[in-house]
Amino acid sequence: MSRIDKYLWAARFFKTRSLATKACELGRVRLNHQLAKPARDVKAGDMLHVQTPGGDFEIEVLALGEVRGPASEAQKLYRETEESKAERAKLAAARRAMSEFEKLDPGRPDKRDRRRIREFRGRD
């Protein structure tokens, strides 16, 4: 058995253990559909719902890890559900689509832009 904050840090969901602890305290981590405190023990077979800045993860604990290793080793500690993967992919696509609209220049149009606007409106 391992503390949930150590597990989330070792599985690379959070950069530091203190961030993992804070997420637990703020109610962003659920263990088997219940809010989890940082010192709560986690074991293989448990289901975790983790809210991170990178998205929401629904995972099944496969193995425990006390030491933070490389990402390839950390991915062996859990398995993400198919629903979670699909939801994160859908949100990522929505973020990419919205980024096209954010690239507009907030400044005034220059001479060339004003000409194009007049042409588009059919006033020239």
C-alpha positions as CSV (number, residue, x, y, z in Angstrom):
1,M,0.0,0.0,0.0
2,S,1.1,3.5,-0.8
3,R,-0.1,7.0,0.0
4,I,-2.2,8.5,-2.8
5,D,-0.1,11.7,-3.0
6,K,3.1,9.7,-3.4
7,Y,1.5,7.5,-6.0
8,L,0.2,10.5,-8.1
9,W,3.7,12.0,-8.0
10,A,5.4,8.8,-8.9
11,A,3.0,8.2,-11.8
12,R,3.8,11.7,-13.0
13,F,0.3,13.3,-12.8
14,F,1.8,16.1,-10.7
15,K,5.3,17.6,-10.9
16,T,5.8,17.7,-7.1
17,R,4.4,15.8,-4.3
18,S,3.1,19.0,-2.7
19,L,1.0,19.7,-5.8
20,A,-0.4,16.2,-5.5
21,T,-1.2,16.8,-1.9
22,K,-2.9,20.2,-2.7
23,A,-5.0,18.6,-5.4
24,C,-6.2,16.0,-2.9
25,E,-7.1,18.7,-0.4
26,L,-9.0,20.7,-3.0
27,G,-11.1,17.6,-3.9
28,R,-9.6,17.1,-7.3
29,V,-8.8,13.4,-6.6
30,R,-11.4,10.7,-6.1
31,L,-10.6,7.1,-5.1
32,N,-13.3,4.6,-5.9
33,H,-15.8,7.5,-6.3
34,Q,-15.0,9.1,-2.9
35,L,-12.9,12.2,-2.1
36,A,-9.4,11.2,-1.2
37,K,-7.2,12.7,1.4
38,P,-3.4,12.8,0.7
39,A,-2.6,10.1,3.3
40,R,-5.2,7.7,2.0
41,D,-3.7,4.3,0.9
42,V,-4.1,3.2,-2.7
43,K,-3.7,-0.4,-3.9
44,A,-3.7,-2.2,-7.2
45,G,-7.1,-2.5,-8.7
46,D,-8.4,0.9,-7.3
47,M,-10.1,3.4,-9.6
48,L,-8.9,7.0,-9.5
49,H,-10.4,10.1,-11.0
50,V,-7.7,12.9,-11.2
51,Q,-8.3,16.4,-12.3
52,T,-5.0,18.1,-13.6
53,P,-4.3,21.2,-15.6
54,G,-3.7,18.8,-18.5
55,G,-7.2,17.3,-18.3
56,D,-9.3,14.8,-16.3
57,F,-8.0,11.2,-16.0
58,E,-10.0,8.1,-15.1
59,I,-7.4,5.5,-14.3
60,E,-7.1,2.0,-12.8
61,V,-4.1,1.4,-10.6
62,L,-2.0,-1.5,-11.9
63,A,1.1,-1.3,-9.7
64,L,2.4,0.9,-6.9
65,G,5.4,3.2,-7.2
66,E,7.2,5.0,-4.4
67,V,10.0,6.4,-6.5
68,R,9.6,8.8,-9.4
69,G,11.2,7.3,-12.5
70,P,11.1,8.0,-16.2
71,A,7.8,8.5,-17.9
72,S,8.0,5.1,-19.6
73,E,8.1,3.4,-16.2
74,A,5.4,5.7,-14.8
75,Q,3.0,4.7,-17.5
76,K,3.2,1.1,-16.4
77,L,1.7,2.0,-13.0
78,Y,-1.8,2.7,-14.4
79,R,-4.2,2.1,-17.2
80,E,-6.5,4.9,-18.5
81,T,-10.1,4.0,-19.3
82,E,-11.2,4.3,-23.0
83,E,-13.9,6.8,-22.0
84,S,-11.3,9.0,-20.4
85,K,-9.0,8.8,-23.5
86,A,-11.9,9.7,-25.8
87,E,-13.0,12.7,-23.6
88,R,-9.5,14.1,-23.4
89,A,-9.1,13.7,-27.2
90,K,-12.4,15.5,-27.8
91,L,-11.4,18.4,-25.5
92,A,-8.0,18.7,-27.2
93,A,-9.6,18.9,-30.6
94,A,-11.9,21.7,-29.3
95,R,-8.9,23.6,-27.9
96,R,-7.1,23.3,-31.3
97,A,-10.2,24.6,-33.1
98,M,-10.5,27.6,-30.7
99,S,-6.9,28.5,-31.2
100,E,-7.6,29.6,-34.7
101,F,-9.9,32.4,-33.5
102,E,-7.5,33.6,-30.9
103,K,-4.9,34.6,-33.5
104,L,-6.7,37.7,-34.5
105,D,-4.8,40.9,-34.1
106,P,-6.6,43.2,-31.6
107,G,-5.1,46.3,-33.2
108,R,-6.7,48.6,-35.8
109,P,-6.6,47.5,-39.4
110,D,-3.8,49.0,-41.5
111,K,-4.2,50.6,-45.0
112,R,-4.1,47.2,-46.7
113,D,-6.6,45.7,-44.4
114,R,-9.0,48.7,-44.8
115,R,-8.8,48.3,-48.6
116,R,-9.7,44.6,-48.3
117,I,-12.6,45.4,-46.0
118,R,-14.0,48.0,-48.5
119,E,-13.6,45.4,-51.3
120,F,-15.4,42.8,-49.3
121,R,-18.3,45.1,-48.5
122,G,-18.5,46.1,-52.1
123,R,-17.8,49.8,-51.6
124,D,-15.0,50.4,-54.0
